C-alpha cells in the first residue's frame, strides 16, 4: 500500500502516468457500425444515421431500455439486422468523454 509524504496534497496513486481510456469500439465480426441518433420515434424506436451511409430505424432492446436514455445527437453502436438492412438494434451508447476519444482517434468523420 502506498503512503503519502507528509505535507503533500496530491492524492495517492497519481503521477505523471498517461491516462488510460478503454472505449468499446464497433466489432466488424459482429457486423456493428457507429451511428448518430437523428430522431426519436417513440416506443423504443429511433432513427439512426449510420457511418456506412444508410439511414436505419433503430430499436432499443428491452434489456437495455431502462438503462439507456437516448437523445438526438447521441453516438451509438448499431447492429443491423441480417434479414432487413433498413433496421438495426442499438447495443451501446457512448458518453461525452468517450465520443471525444473516438473523434481524437479518427473513428468519427
C-alpha positions as CSV (number, residue, x, y, z in Angstrom):
1,X,0.0,0.0,0.0
2,X,1.4,3.4,-1.0
3,X,1.9,6.1,1.7
4,X,1.8,9.8,1.1
5,X,4.6,12.1,2.1
6,X,3.8,14.4,5.0
7,X,2.6,17.8,3.7
8,X,1.8,16.5,0.3
9,X,-1.7,17.5,-1.0
10,X,-1.5,15.1,-4.0
11,X,-3.9,12.1,-3.9
12,X,-2.3,8.7,-3.5
13,X,-1.6,6.9,-6.8
14,X,-1.4,9.9,-9.1
15,X,1.7,10.6,-11.0
16,X,2.8,11.5,-14.5
17,X,1.4,8.3,-16.0
18,X,-0.7,8.8,-19.1
19,X,-4.4,8.4,-18.6
20,X,-5.6,5.0,-20.0
21,X,-9.1,5.1,-21.6
22,X,-10.8,2.0,-22.6
23,X,-13.6,2.6,-25.0
24,X,-15.7,0.0,-26.7
25,X,-15.3,0.1,-30.5
26,X,-17.6,-1.5,-33.1
27,X,-16.6,-5.0,-34.0
28,X,-16.6,-5.9,-37.7
29,X,-17.0,-9.6,-36.9
30,X,-20.3,-8.9,-35.2
31,X,-21.5,-6.6,-38.0
32,X,-21.6,-3.5,-35.8
33,X,-21.4,0.1,-37.1
34,X,-21.3,3.6,-35.4
35,X,-24.4,5.6,-35.8
36,X,-25.8,9.0,-34.8
37,X,-29.3,9.3,-33.4
38,X,-31.1,11.7,-35.8
39,X,-34.7,11.3,-34.4
40,X,-36.8,9.8,-31.7
41,X,-39.8,7.9,-32.9
42,X,-41.2,6.7,-29.6
43,X,-41.9,3.2,-28.3
44,X,-38.2,2.2,-28.0
45,X,-37.5,3.3,-31.7
46,X,-35.1,5.8,-33.0
47,X,-33.9,7.0,-36.5
48,X,-30.2,6.3,-37.0
49,X,-27.7,7.8,-39.4
50,X,-25.1,5.1,-39.7
51,X,-21.5,5.7,-40.7
52,X,-21.8,3.3,-43.6
53,X,-24.2,5.8,-45.2
54,X,-27.5,4.0,-44.6
55,X,-30.4,5.6,-42.6
56,X,-31.9,2.9,-40.4
57,X,-34.8,2.5,-37.9
58,X,-33.1,1.5,-34.7
59,X,-34.7,-0.5,-31.9
60,X,-33.6,-0.4,-28.2
61,X,-33.9,-3.9,-26.9
62,X,-36.0,-4.5,-23.7
63,X,-32.9,-5.4,-21.7
64,X,-31.4,-2.0,-22.3
65,X,-34.5,0.2,-22.5
66,X,-34.4,1.4,-18.8
67,X,-30.6,1.6,-18.7
68,X,-30.0,3.7,-21.9
69,X,-31.5,7.1,-22.1
70,X,-31.0,8.2,-25.7
71,X,-31.4,11.7,-27.1
72,X,-31.0,13.2,-30.5
73,X,-27.3,13.6,-31.4
74,X,-26.0,10.7,-29.3
75,X,-23.4,8.4,-30.8
76,X,-24.3,4.7,-30.5
77,X,-23.3,1.3,-31.8
78,X,-25.9,-0.3,-34.0
79,X,-26.2,-3.9,-35.1
80,X,-28.0,-4.1,-38.4
81,X,-30.5,-6.9,-38.9
82,X,-29.5,-9.7,-41.3
83,X,-32.9,-10.1,-42.8
84,X,-33.7,-6.3,-43.1
85,X,-30.8,-4.0,-43.7
86,X,-33.0,-0.9,-43.0
87,X,-33.4,-1.9,-39.3
88,X,-30.9,-2.2,-36.5
89,X,-30.6,-2.9,-32.8
90,X,-28.9,-0.3,-30.6
91,X,-26.4,-2.1,-28.4
92,X,-24.2,0.7,-26.9
93,X,-24.4,4.4,-26.1
94,X,-21.2,6.5,-25.8
95,X,-20.7,9.1,-23.1
96,X,-19.3,12.6,-23.9
97,X,-15.6,11.7,-22.9
98,X,-15.9,8.5,-25.0
99,X,-17.1,10.5,-28.0
100,X,-14.2,12.9,-27.7
101,X,-11.8,9.9,-27.6
102,X,-13.4,8.5,-30.7
103,X,-13.0,11.9,-32.5
104,X,-9.3,12.1,-31.5
105,X,-8.6,8.6,-32.7
106,X,-10.4,9.1,-36.0
107,X,-13.4,6.8,-35.6
108,X,-15.8,9.6,-36.3
109,X,-15.6,11.5,-39.6
